[in-house]
């Protein structure tokens, strides 16, 4: 059986103006959000994880809960229409009672799928869980630290200390070796050989007195471009 969400827990996640709406009745409804025990835990985790979206607009708590349910059903593999029907069964039944066509119902669903709140939750669902729950990681560390210092059981203190040592361990420095190979083609090899030969000749000329070092320094290289003969000639 999943652990119920408490009033204090949920109030910490909602904007100040919404805290007064987090009543015992609302929390009871929240903890019984689904009949299927296989999905209720997912719903509750998502409700806590995506609560930050309520700071991005003027949304009601009921709207937020419904949007989370809809997106959760989608993430579990339901189509847009199936997720809408599971989230709003009474609304869907009223549409059927009025004789609303499937095409019109699909249009309603498409409109809901494009709402700001639903898309904000979609965006949150793509953020890694460890980022969304970074605050809970710190809270867990605080609990472990408290157990390490105050628990009566030596084993509990030892396990808590070991957990802290593991999670707070300094990252190991990884040596990254780069193996960069340069493949030389024939033209580069010929250019290097020609350059070395030119340098050798210039040194010999300076040594023999045929030319001065200044003249060599001020000399310019002349590049001659040779056009290839037409292959058809």
C-alpha positions in Angstrom: 0.0 0.0 0.0 1.4 3.4 -1.0 2.3 6.0 1.5 -0.4 8.8 1.6 0.4 12.4 0.7 0.1 14.6 3.8 -1.3 18.2 4.0 2.1 19.5 5.1 3.9 17.7 2.3 1.6 19.1 -0.4 1.5 22.6 1.0 5.3 22.9 0.7 4.9 22.4 -3.1 2.1 24.8 -4.0 2.2 28.6 -4.3 1.3 30.6 -1.1 -2.0 31.7 -2.5 -3.1 28.1 -2.9 -2.1 26.7 0.5 -5.5 27.6 2.0 -7.2 25.3 -0.5 -5.2 22.3 0.6 -7.8 21.0 3.0 -8.2 17.5 4.6 -11.0 16.8 2.2 -8.8 17.7 -0.8 -5.9 15.5 0.5 -8.3 12.6 1.0 -9.5 12.9 -2.5 -5.9 13.2 -3.7 -4.9 10.0 -1.9 -7.8 8.2 -3.6 -7.2 9.6 -7.0 -7.5 6.2 -8.7 -9.1 2.8 -7.9 -6.3 0.8 -9.6 -3.5 0.3 -7.1 -1.0 -0.2 -10.0 -1.5 3.4 -11.2 -2.2 5.3 -8.0 1.4 5.4 -7.0 2.4 6.8 -10.4 -0.3 9.5 -10.1 0.8 10.5 -6.6 4.5 10.7 -7.6 3.6 12.8 -10.6 1.4 15.1 -8.6 4.3 15.8 -6.2 6.9 16.1 -9.0 5.0 18.5 -11.3 3.6 20.8 -8.7 6.0 23.6 -9.8 3.9 24.3 -12.9 1.3 26.0 -10.7 3.7 28.9 -10.3 3.5 29.5 -14.1 -0.1 30.5 -14.3 -3.4 31.0 -12.5 -4.6 27.4 -12.2 -7.0 25.8 -9.7 -5.8 22.8 -7.7 -8.6 20.7 -9.3 -7.4 21.7 -12.8 -3.8 20.7 -11.8 -4.9 17.3 -10.5 -6.9 16.5 -13.6 -4.1 17.6 -15.9 -1.6 15.4 -14.1 -4.0 12.4 -14.4 -4.5 13.1 -18.1 -0.7 13.3 -18.8 -0.1 10.3 -16.5 -2.5 8.1 -18.5 -0.8 9.3 -21.7 2.7 8.4 -20.3 1.3 5.0 -19.4 0.4 4.4 -23.1 -3.2 5.7 -23.5 -4.3 7.6 -26.5 -5.5 11.2 -26.2 -9.2 10.1 -26.2 -8.7 7.2 -23.8 -6.7 9.4 -21.4 -9.5 12.1 -21.5 -12.2 9.5 -20.9 -10.3 8.1 -17.9 -9.7 11.5 -16.5 -13.2 13.0 -17.1 -15.6 10.0 -17.1 -18.6 12.0 -16.0 -17.9 14.7 -18.7 -17.6 12.0 -21.3 -20.8 10.3 -20.3 -22.7 13.7 -20.5 -21.3 14.1 -24.1 -22.6 10.6 -25.0 -26.0 11.3 -23.4 -26.3 14.4 -25.6 -25.5 12.4 -28.7 -22.2 14.1 -29.3 -20.4 12.5 -32.3 -17.0 10.9 -32.0 -15.6 13.6 -34.2 -16.8 16.4 -31.9 -15.5 14.5 -28.9 -12.1 14.2 -30.6 -12.1 17.9 -31.1 -12.8 18.6 -27.4 -9.9 16.2 -26.5 -7.6 17.9 -29.0 -8.4 21.3 -27.5 -7.7 20.0 -23.9 -4.5 18.4 -25.1 -3.3 21.8 -26.2 -4.0 23.8 -23.0 -1.2 25.6 -21.3 -1.4 23.5 -18.1 -1.3 20.2 -19.9 1.7 21.3 -22.0 3.6 22.6 -18.9 3.2 19.2 -17.4 4.3 17.6 -20.6 7.5 19.7 -20.4 8.1 18.7 -16.8 7.7 15.0 -17.7 10.7 15.2 -20.0 13.0 16.6 -17.2 15.1 13.8 -15.5 13.6 12.6 -12.2 16.8 13.4 -10.3 16.5 17.0 -11.3 12.9 17.3 -10.4 13.5 15.7 -7.0 16.8 17.3 -6.1 15.3 18.8 -2.9 14.2 15.3 -1.8 17.8 14.1 -2.3 19.0 16.7 0.2 16.2 15.8 2.6 17.2 12.2 2.5 20.8 13.1 3.2 19.6 15.1 6.2 17.7 12.1 7.5 20.7 9.9 7.1 22.9 12.4 9.0 20.3 12.6 11.8 20.2 8.8 12.1 24.0 8.6 12.1 24.1 10.9 15.1 21.0 10.0 17.1 19.9 6.5 16.3 20.0 4.1 19.3 21.0 1.1 17.2 24.7 0.9 16.3 23.8 -0.9 13.0 21.4 1.9 12.0 24.1 4.5 12.8 26.6 2.5 10.8 24.3 2.1 7.8 23.5 5.8 7.8 27.1 6.8 8.0 28.0 4.3 5.2 25.2 5.7 3.0 26.5 9.3 3.5 30.0 8.2 2.7 28.8 6.6 -0.6 26.6 9.5 -1.7 29.0 12.3 -0.6 32.1 10.7 -2.0 34.3 13.0 -4.0 34.1 12.3 -7.7 37.1 10.4 -9.1 39.3 12.3 -11.5 39.1 10.6 -14.8 42.0 10.9 -17.2 40.8 11.4 -20.7 43.3 10.4 -23.3 42.9 11.7 -26.8 44.4 9.7 -29.6 44.4 11.9 -32.6 45.9 10.5 -35.8 46.6 12.6 -38.9 46.6 10.7 -42.1 48.9 12.3 -44.7 48.3 12.0 -48.3 51.0 12.0 -51.0 50.7 15.8 -51.7 51.5 16.7 -48.0 54.5 14.4 -48.0 55.8 15.9 -51.2 55.3 19.5 -49.9 57.2 18.6 -46.7 60.1 17.1 -48.7 60.2 20.2 -51.0 60.2 22.6 -48.0 63.1 20.7 -46.3 65.1 20.7 -49.6 64.5 24.4 -50.0 65.8 25.1 -46.5 68.8 22.9 -47.1 69.7 24.8 -50.3 69.2 28.2 -48.6 71.5 27.3 -45.7 74.2 26.1 -48.2 73.9 29.4 -50.2 74.3 31.5 -47.0 77.3 29.4 -45.8 79.0 29.7 -49.2 78.4 33.5 -49.3 76.3 33.3 -52.5 73.5 35.1 -50.8 72.9 36.9 -47.4 70.5 35.8 -44.7 68.6 39.1 -45.2 68.1 38.4 -48.8 66.7 35.0 -48.0 64.4 36.5 -45.4 63.0 39.1 -47.8 62.6 36.7 -50.7 59.1 35.6 -51.8 57.9 32.2 -52.8 56.5 32.0 -56.3 53.7 29.5 -56.8 53.2 28.1 -60.2 49.9 26.6 -61.0 50.0 23.9 -63.7 46.8 23.2 -65.5 46.2 19.5 -66.1 46.0 18.6 -69.8 42.6 17.8 -71.1 42.0 14.0 -70.7 40.6 13.9 -74.2 43.8 15.2 -75.8 
